[in-house]
Amino acid sequence: MNTTNRHFGAFTLVAMLLALFITSSTMSQDFGIKVGLSSSGQSYEYDIADFEVERLNQYGFSAGIFLSHKIGFLSEIRFEVDFVQKGSGADILITTPQYPDGLEWFRFTDRINYVSVKVLATPSLLSNSAIGPYFIIGPRLDILAGYTTAISFISLDELNSTVIGATIGVGIILNSKSSAPLLLEATYSPDFSNAYEKGVLTVKNNSFQLMAGFSF
């Protein structure tokens, strides 16, 4: 499949999922919004013996909306769509013929933007309390939305348009009896499939998110 078709398919999938989101809102019991920060990393795996590049975490922005449906006294199913900034960085030693041992260190970063679609179970430990802790777990589909980098080791056209992963975490709901209770969440999102695979290099994402929001 060529690059144009891959990205057309990804954006078509986003449109279909958003349409499903809007349609299901008429049947949902809660609607929510969240914003926060992400700390992401990438594993660069080279099919070369004893070759490794240390990757640095990249910090970014995250925001999303969700619909939730109660399925029991202490559990909900949540359909969530987030915008998440991922990526990583690395320090490279600049050398010249005059300074073969190194002139200076240069830090470059790359950033990959995704629309992240999640179906999450959020079982709660308590009900009808002022502070209600809950777990977060479920599958995730990340859809490529853009890419920027200081050094073009990887181009946008070579990134996979979709990535499969999971999300796990914990959250608390404050003042749950109010009309718009506050949510605080911490989640970890590892990838199961590669974000990039070409030649001797494969790349996988992972990210940690801290989010705050309201449920209506």
N, C-alpha and C positions, 0 to 999 in steps of 0.2 A: 504494500500500500504506500503510495507516495505521500509526501509531506502535506500537500494541500488537502488531500482526502482525509488524512489522519486528523488534522486540526478542524476541518469542517465537521467530521464525525464527533469530535469532542465538544464543539460548541452546540451541535444539535442535541447531544446528550444533556448538556447543561439546560437548554431550553425545555426539553421534555421533563427533566426533574423539577425545574421551577414551576412548570405547569401543574405537575402532580402535587407539589407543595401547596400551591394556591388552591387547587381543588380540594385537597384534604383538609384545608383550614376550616371549611364549613362543618366538619365532623370532629374537630379537635376540641379538647377541653381547656387547654392552656396554650397561649402564644407567648414567646419570649424573645428578647434581644440580648446579645452579649458582646462585650468588647474586651480586649486585653492585649497581652504581649506573648510572643513566642520566642523560644530559644531552640534553635535547630542545629542539627549536625548532619554530616554525610559520611558514609563509609565508602572510601575509594579502594576498591580491590583490584590489584593488578595481577595478571597471570604471568608474573615474572618473579623468579626466585629472589628473595632477600631485597625486594624493592618495595618501599613504603613511603607514603607522604602523609605527614601528620596534618589533620584537618582541625580547624578551629570553629567553635560555635558561632553562629550568626543570629543576631537578634532582629526581631521584626514585629509587625503589627498583625492582629487577628481580630475579626469581627464576624458575627453570625446571627442567624435567626433560627427559631425552632418551634415546632408544634409537638405537643405531648398528649398522650391518650392514657388514661388510667386503665390498667388491666387487672388490678387487684387492690387489696387494702393498702399494701405497702410497696407497690411497684407501678412504674409507668414505662411506656414505650415512647421514645422521642425520635422524631424525624428532624434532622438538623442540616443546615447548609451554611458553611463558613467560608470566608476568605482568609487564607493563611499564607504568610510569607515564610519560606524556608530557604535553605542554602547552607553555605559554610565558607570558611576562609582558610588561608594558608600563608605562612611566611616563607619567602624565597630570598636566598642570598644572591645578590647581584655581583657578578664577577666581570673583570675586564682583563685584557692582556697585561696591563700594568699592575693589576691587583688580582692575581689568580686565586688567592685565598679568600677573596671576598671584599667588596667595596662597602656595601651597606645592605641591610635587610629591607625588603619591600613586602608589605602585607596587602594581599588582594582578596577580595570577597566576591562571591557570586550569590545571587538571590533568585530563587524560583518561586513564582506566585502560583497558588493553586486555589481552585474552588473545591472545597472538601465536603462531600456528601456522606452523612453518617446515619445509621439506624442504631439507636442506643437503648439499652435497658438501664433504668435508673432505680434499682431497688433501694428502698429507704429503711433505715434502722428504727426510726421513730415516726409517729404520726400525730398530727394535731398538737405539736409542741412549738414553742417559740423559736427553737433552733433545731432544725431537722437535718442530720447528716445522711448522705446517700452515696452509693457507688455508681460508677459509670463504666459501661462496657458494651462493645459492639463493633461490627465491621465498618469499614470506611473505603470510599472511592474518591481519590484525588484526581481532579481534571486540570490539566495544564492551562494556566491563564497568562503566563509571561515569564521572561527570564532576562536578567541583566548581569553582566560580569565585567570586571576590570581587565581580565585577560581571557581571550577566547579559546580556552582548552576544550570547551563544549559549546556547541551552537544550539540555538532554540530549535532548529529543524531536526536535530539529532536526539532530542529528549522524547521519551515516551509520552504520548498524549494523556494516558491514564495510568494510575498507580493504585494498587490494591493494598490495604493495610488494616489496622485495627486501632481502636482508641480505648484506653483504660484510665480510670482515675477516680477521684473522690470529689464530693461537693457538699456544701451546706446551704440550706435555705433559712433565711432570717426573717422572723416575724411572718410566719407562714399563713397566719389568719388575715393578713392585710390584703387589699385588693391588688397590690403589686409588690409581692415579696422580693427581697434581694437575694440573688444567687451568687455564690463564690465557688469557683471550680478550679481544680488542678488536674490536668490530664497529660498522659504520655501517648504518643502516636507513632509506633514503629511501622515501617513498610514491609510487606511480604514480597512484593515484586520490585524490579529494578526501575529507577527513574531514568537510567541511561545504561546502555550496553553496546559497546562497539570495540572491535579489536581486542586488546588485552585488558580493557578497563570496564568494570561495572560499578555503578553508583546506586546506593540506597539512601533514602532520607529517614530521619527520625526527628521528632520535635516534642518539646514540652511547652504546654500552654498554661498561663494563668489568666482566668477570665472572670469578669464580674458582669452581672446583668440583672434584668427584671423579668418576672413572669406575670402575665396579665390574664 
